[in-house]
Amino acid sequence: MKINKKTTVPTPQQVFTKISGNTTRPYEIIGTGAIPLSSSDFVPATTSTTITPDVEVVAGPTGPIGFQGFQGPAGSGDGSGSGVTGATGVQGFQGPTGPPGSIGPVGPAGVPGNIGNQGYQGFQGYQGYQGFQGTGDTGPTGVQGATGPGIFEATYVTGTSISNSINYNSIGTVTGTGRKFPVLLDDGSLTFDYIKTTDLFNSFTVSSFVLSGAASVLIAPSGSLSLSGRTFTASYTPAVLSVVAASISVNTTNTGYPLSLSSPYTSVSANGTSIDYPASKNTTITFTITATASDGSSDTATDTISFRQYNYWGVTANSGITVGDLIDLADNFGSKELLTSRTKTFSINASSGQYIYYAYPYDYGEATFTVGGFAGGFAEVAGSGETHANANNYLEKYRIYRSDETGLGSTTVVVS
């Protein structure tokens, strides 16, 4: 070992040095003398001393292991002494693994573990196909049961004052005491009640209601339209229900309404009644009948009268006429109709030298004509737009059209 003065050793270091012969002893560095150190710088290791901090010890490389010396002759002592333990020899190679030992006895069973949570349920499998339907022979037809009591043979329970009288028209009349039947209510519960005729037949209805006479009349500037000579008629279904009341009303100023009907409530005269004329043409007045049946149900129906102006048409050899002339012509040789527009299709025969005329209220607008399948052939003439007073003295402007040609013969005129 090389020891320099600057080496710092934190703890006492043992140094083995050969003193004499083959004997070695551990020593400690104790001094800081000059380098190299002298033997006075070493003391046996049994002496405790501290190396001064300014000594630097540098260990040199380890030399090779020397050959082991020969064993000396045995000592002559009594063997009670103990020699120095020799150095441990190099470990030999590991020997081969010995054969496996026999299996030991099975140990005791362990304590059972806790049961785990149940797993999720798997999806349900698809349903299999339905098997083929078996076919067997059809069994014999059973014996027909006895015919139950018919409506005429039925025996009604007693103890109720409710009467049952149903007119079945062609099959006769059944009378007797009413009886109750189970009835399913809207809330799903059951009760027992008497069956009414409307439970078996259609609801009570006013099936027809008609005012005789013209449904369209000529407009007048004022006053009232008398309905004397006219009659209201009505009919009802089902026939199994009787009518207990009926009356007629009207939706305009009138005389004699509401008009009540008497049993059997199927007709009533309008004599002595009237309705006021409306303020303008093409107005409709409505009559309404309200009838009540014996079971308490009721129904209504209506009929109407409309107030209109005439459209006129006819033939003449005159090349120009007034509305008044055309009215006279229509009354004597032509035609007229209470209409609500200029539209009209009519057949007429214009002999040689005769023109065809057509007139209508001015506010219906201009017309187009088709004669014998050909468009045109008509034009407005002088006097068109004149004011005309009808038979009721209602004033109205009229348009007058004349055919361009005379002698068109028997033909059809379409006005649109």
C-alpha positions in Angstrom: 0.0 0.0 0.0 1.2 3.4 -0.9 0.4 6.1 1.7 0.6 9.8 0.9 0.6 12.5 3.4 -2.5 14.2 1.8 -4.7 11.2 2.1 -7.7 11.7 4.4 -8.9 8.6 6.3 -12.2 9.0 8.2 -11.7 6.0 10.4 -8.6 4.1 11.6 -7.3 1.9 8.8 -5.6 -1.4 9.4 -2.5 -2.1 7.5 -1.0 -5.5 7.3 2.7 -5.5 7.1 5.2 -8.2 7.3 7.3 -7.8 10.5 9.6 -10.8 10.4 9.5 -14.4 9.0 6.0 -15.5 7.9 4.1 -13.6 10.6 1.8 -10.7 9.7 0.1 -8.3 12.0 -2.5 -5.5 11.4 -1.2 -2.0 12.0 -2.8 1.4 12.0 -1.4 4.6 10.6 -0.7 6.9 13.6 1.6 9.6 12.3 2.1 12.3 9.7 5.8 11.8 9.1 7.7 12.3 6.0 6.9 10.1 3.0 7.8 7.3 2.8 6.7 6.4 6.4 9.0 4.8 8.8 8.2 1.9 11.2 7.5 4.5 13.9 4.5 5.6 12.0 2.8 2.2 12.6 1.5 0.7 15.8 -0.3 -2.5 16.4 -4.0 -2.4 15.7 -4.9 -3.0 19.3 -3.9 0.6 20.0 -6.7 3.0 19.3 -5.6 6.1 17.5 -7.0 8.5 15.0 -5.4 9.4 11.7 -5.0 13.1 11.4 -7.2 14.6 8.7 -4.4 15.7 6.4 -3.1 12.2 5.6 -4.2 11.0 2.2 -4.2 7.2 1.7 -4.3 5.9 -1.8 -4.8 2.2 -2.3 -2.7 0.7 -5.0 -3.9 -2.2 -7.2 -4.2 -5.6 -5.6 -1.4 -7.9 -6.5 -1.9 -11.5 -7.6 -2.5 -14.1 -5.1 0.7 -15.9 -4.2 1.2 -19.6 -4.1 0.0 -21.3 -1.1 3.0 -22.3 1.1 3.8 -25.8 2.2 2.3 -27.0 5.3 4.7 -26.8 8.1 5.6 -29.6 10.5 3.2 -30.3 13.3 3.9 -28.5 16.5 5.0 -30.3 19.6 2.6 -28.7 22.0 -0.3 -30.3 23.6 -2.7 -29.0 20.9 -4.5 -26.6 23.1 -3.5 -23.6 21.1 -5.4 -22.3 18.1 -3.8 -21.3 14.8 -4.8 -18.6 12.5 -7.8 -19.6 10.3 -6.7 -20.0 6.8 -8.2 -18.2 3.9 -11.5 -19.6 2.5 -10.9 -21.7 -0.6 -12.5 -21.1 -4.0 -16.1 -22.5 -4.1 -16.3 -25.7 -6.1 -18.7 -26.4 -9.0 -22.3 -27.2 -8.1 -23.1 -30.8 -8.2 -25.9 -32.4 -10.3 -29.5 -32.1 -9.1 -30.5 -35.1 -7.1 -33.7 -37.1 -7.9 -37.1 -35.6 -6.9 -38.3 -36.4 -3.5 -41.5 -38.2 -2.9 -44.7 -36.1 -3.0 -45.8 -35.0 0.5 -49.3 -35.6 1.9 -52.2 -33.4 0.6 -52.7 -30.5 2.9 -56.1 -29.7 4.5 -58.7 -28.1 2.3 -58.8 -24.3 2.5 -61.8 -22.3 3.7 -64.4 -21.9 0.8 -64.2 -18.4 -0.7 -67.2 -16.0 -0.9 -69.8 -16.6 -3.6 -69.3 -14.1 -6.4 -72.0 -11.8 -7.7 -74.6 -13.3 -10.1 -73.8 -12.6 -13.8 -76.0 -10.7 -16.2 -78.9 -12.7 -17.7 -78.2 -13.6 -21.3 -80.4 -12.6 -24.3 -83.5 -14.7 -25.0 -83.1 -16.9 -28.0 -85.2 -16.5 -31.1 -88.6 -18.2 -31.1 -88.6 -21.3 -33.2 -90.9 -21.6 -36.2 -94.4 -22.8 -35.6 -94.9 -26.4 -36.5 -97.2 -27.5 -39.3 -100.9 -27.7 -38.3 -102.1 -31.2 -38.2 -105.0 -32.3 -40.3 -107.6 -34.5 -39.1 -111.0 -35.6 -40.4 -113.8 -33.1 -39.9 -116.1 -34.3 -37.2 -119.8 -34.8 -37.8 -122.2 -31.9 -37.6 -123.9 -31.6 -34.3 -127.6 -31.8 -33.9 -129.3 -28.4 -34.4 -130.7 -27.0 -31.2 -134.3 -26.2 -30.7 -135.6 -22.9 -31.9 -135.8 -20.4 -29.1 -138.9 -18.2 -28.4 -139.4 -15.6 -31.1 -140.4 -12.0 -30.5 -144.0 -12.9 -30.7 -143.7 -15.8 -28.3 -141.6 -14.0 -25.8 -143.0 -13.6 -22.3 -142.2 -10.3 -20.7 -141.6 -9.9 -17.0 -144.3 -8.3 -14.9 -144.1 -5.7 -12.2 -143.3 -2.7 -14.3 -145.5 0.1 -15.6 -143.3 0.7 -18.6 -145.2 -0.3 -21.7 -143.7 -1.8 -24.8 -145.6 -1.2 -28.1 -143.6 -1.4 -31.3 -145.0 -1.1 -34.7 -143.1 -3.4 -37.0 -145.1 -2.3 -40.0 -145.2 -5.3 -42.3 -144.6 -7.9 -39.6 -147.2 -6.8 -37.2 -147.4 -5.2 -33.8 -146.0 -6.6 -30.6 -147.3 -5.4 -27.2 -146.4 -6.3 -23.7 -144.5 -5.2 -20.6 -141.0 -3.9 -20.9 -138.1 -5.8 -19.5 -134.6 -4.9 -18.6 -131.4 -6.1 -20.2 -127.7 -5.9 -19.2 -126.1 -2.7 -20.5 -122.3 -2.0 -20.7 -121.6 1.6 -19.5 -118.8 3.8 -20.8 -116.7 3.2 -17.6 -116.8 -0.6 -18.2 -119.4 -1.4 -15.5 -122.6 -3.2 -16.1 -126.1 -2.2 -15.2 -129.6 -3.3 -16.2 -132.0 -1.0 -18.0 -135.0 -1.0 -20.3 -134.2 -1.0 -24.0 -135.6 1.9 -26.0 -136.6 1.6 -29.6 -133.8 4.0 -30.5 -131.4 1.4 -29.1 -132.6 -1.0 -31.7 -133.2 1.3 -34.7 -131.7 4.5 -36.2 -132.0 7.7 -34.3 -135.1 9.8 -34.8 -134.8 11.9 -37.9 -137.0 14.4 -39.9 -136.5 12.6 -43.2 -138.3 15.2 -45.4 -139.6 18.7 -45.1 -141.1 20.6 -48.1 -142.9 23.8 -48.8 -145.2 23.5 -51.8 -145.1 26.0 -54.6 -142.1 27.7 -56.3 -138.8 27.5 -54.6 -137.7 30.7 -56.5 -139.8 33.9 -56.8 -139.4 37.3 -58.5 -137.8 39.9 -56.4 -139.8 43.0 -55.3 -138.6 46.3 -53.9 -140.6 46.1 -50.7 -143.7 44.5 -49.1 -144.2 40.9 -48.2 -144.7 37.6 -50.1 -147.9 35.8 -49.1 -147.6 32.1 -48.7 -151.4 31.5 -48.7 -152.2 28.4 -50.8 -148.9 26.7 -49.9 -148.5 23.7 -47.5 -145.7 22.4 -45.4 -145.3 18.6 -45.3 -142.9 16.5 -43.2 -142.1 12.8 -42.6 -140.0 11.0 -39.9 -138.0 7.9 -39.3 -138.0 5.4 -37.7 -141.7 4.7 -37.9 -141.6 2.9 -34.5 -141.3 6.3 -32.9 -144.2 8.7 -32.6 -143.9 12.5 -32.9 -145.2 14.5 -29.9 -144.5 18.1 -31.1 -143.4 20.0 -34.2 -143.2 23.7 -35.2 -141.8 25.8 -38.1 -139.8 29.0 -37.9 -138.3 31.4 -40.5 -135.2 33.6 -40.5 -136.7 36.9 -41.7 -139.4 39.3 -40.8 -142.7 37.5 -41.1 -146.3 37.1 -40.2 -147.6 33.9 -38.6 -144.4 32.2 -37.5 -143.5 30.1 -35.6 -146.2 27.9 -37.1 -147.2 24.9 -35.0 -148.2 21.5 -36.4 -150.9 19.2 -34.9 -150.8 15.4 -34.5 -149.7 13.5 -36.5 -147.4 16.5 -37.2 -146.9 15.7 -40.9 -148.5 18.7 -42.6 -149.8 22.3 -42.0 -151.2 25.0 -44.2 -149.3 28.2 -44.7 -152.5 30.2 -45.3 -152.4 33.6 -43.5 -148.6 33.6 -43.3 -146.1 35.8 -45.2 -142.5 36.8 -45.3 -141.0 40.2 -46.2 -139.1 40.6 -49.4 -135.3 40.9 -49.0 -133.4 44.1 -49.9 -131.6 42.5 -52.9 -132.0 39.8 -55.5 -130.4 36.3 -55.1 -131.3 36.2 -51.4 -132.5 33.0 -49.8 -135.0 32.7 -46.9 -134.9 29.5 -44.8 -137.8 27.7 -43.1 -136.9 25.3 -40.3 -139.0 22.5 -38.8 -138.1 21.2 -35.3 -139.8 17.9 -34.3 -139.6 16.0 -31.0 -140.1 12.2 -30.7 -141.8 10.2 -28.0 -138.4 9.2 -26.5 -137.4 12.8 -26.0 -135.0 13.0 -29.0 -135.4 15.8 -31.6 -134.3 16.7 -35.1 -134.6 19.6 -37.6 -134.9 20.0 -41.4 -135.0 23.0 -43.7 -136.5 24.3 -47.0 -136.0 27.6 -48.7 -137.4 30.3 -51.0 -135.0 32.3 -53.2 -135.7 35.8 -54.6 -134.3 36.4 -58.1 -134.5 38.3 -61.4 -135.4 36.9 -64.9 -133.1 36.2 -67.8 -134.9 36.5 -71.1 -134.5 35.1 -74.6 -136.5 34.9 -77.9 -136.6 35.6 -81.6 -137.9 38.6 -83.6 -137.4 40.2 -87.0 -136.7 43.6 -85.4 -133.1 44.6 -85.7 -133.3 46.6 -82.4 -135.5 46.3 -79.4 -135.7 47.5 -75.8 -135.8 45.4 -72.7 -139.5 46.0 -72.5 -139.9 44.7 -76.0 -137.9 41.6 -75.1 -140.1 41.1 -72.0 -143.2 41.2 -74.1 -141.5 38.9 -76.6 -140.5 36.5 -73.9 -144.0 36.5 -72.3 -145.6 35.9 -75.7 -143.2 34.0 -77.9 -139.9 33.5 -76.0 -138.8 32.2 -72.7 -137.6 33.5 -69.3 -136.1 31.9 -66.1 -135.2 33.1 -62.6 -131.5 32.7 -62.6 -128.5 33.9 -60.4 -126.0 34.5 -63.3 -125.8 35.1 -67.0 -124.9 31.4 -67.7 -127.6 29.6 -69.7 -127.9 26.9 -72.4 -131.1 27.0 -74.4 -132.5 25.7 -77.7 -134.4 28.0 -80.1 -135.6 28.1 -83.7 -134.9 31.3 -85.7 -136.8 31.3 -88.9 -135.7 33.2 -92.0 -135.3 36.9 -91.2 -135.4 36.4 -87.4 -132.7 37.4 -84.9 -132.0 35.7 -81.6 -132.0 37.9 -78.5 -130.7 37.3 -75.0 -130.9 39.7 -72.0 -130.0 39.5 -68.3 -129.2 41.8 -65.3 -126.3 44.1 -66.1 -124.2 43.2 -63.0 -123.8 39.6 -64.1 -121.0 40.9 -66.5 -120.2 40.4 -70.2 -121.1 37.2 -71.9 -119.6 34.9 -74.5 -121.7 32.9 -76.9 -121.4 29.6 -78.8 -124.0 28.9 -81.5 -124.3 25.4 -83.0 -120.8 24.6 -81.7 -119.2 27.8 -83.1 -118.0 30.5 -80.8 -119.2 34.1 -81.3 -122.0 35.3 -83.5 -123.6 37.7 -80.8 -123.0 41.3 -79.9 -124.5 43.9 -77.5 -127.0 46.2 -79.2 -128.3 49.7 -78.6 -130.5 49.8 -75.5 -128.1 47.5 -73.5 -127.6 49.0 -70.1 -131.2 50.4 -69.9 -133.0 50.2 -66.6 -135.8 47.7 -66.5 -138.7 47.5 -64.1 -139.9 43.9 -63.5 -143.5 42.8 -62.9 -143.0 43.7 -59.2 -141.6 47.1 -60.1 -138.1 46.2 -59.0 -135.7 48.3 -61.1 -132.6 46.7 -62.6 -130.2 47.5 -65.6 -130.1 44.8 -68.2 -127.6 43.8 -71.0 -129.1 42.9 -74.4 -127.4 40.7 -76.9 -128.5 39.9 -80.5 -127.3 37.4 -83.0 -125.3 38.7 -86.0 -127.2 36.7 -88.5 -130.9 35.9 -89.1 -132.5 32.6 -90.0 -130.2 30.4 -88.0 -132.9 27.8 -87.8 -133.2 25.3 -84.9 -130.0 25.7 -82.9 -128.5 25.5 -79.4 -127.1 28.6 -77.8 -124.6 28.4 -74.9 -124.1 31.5 -72.9 -121.2 31.8 -70.5 
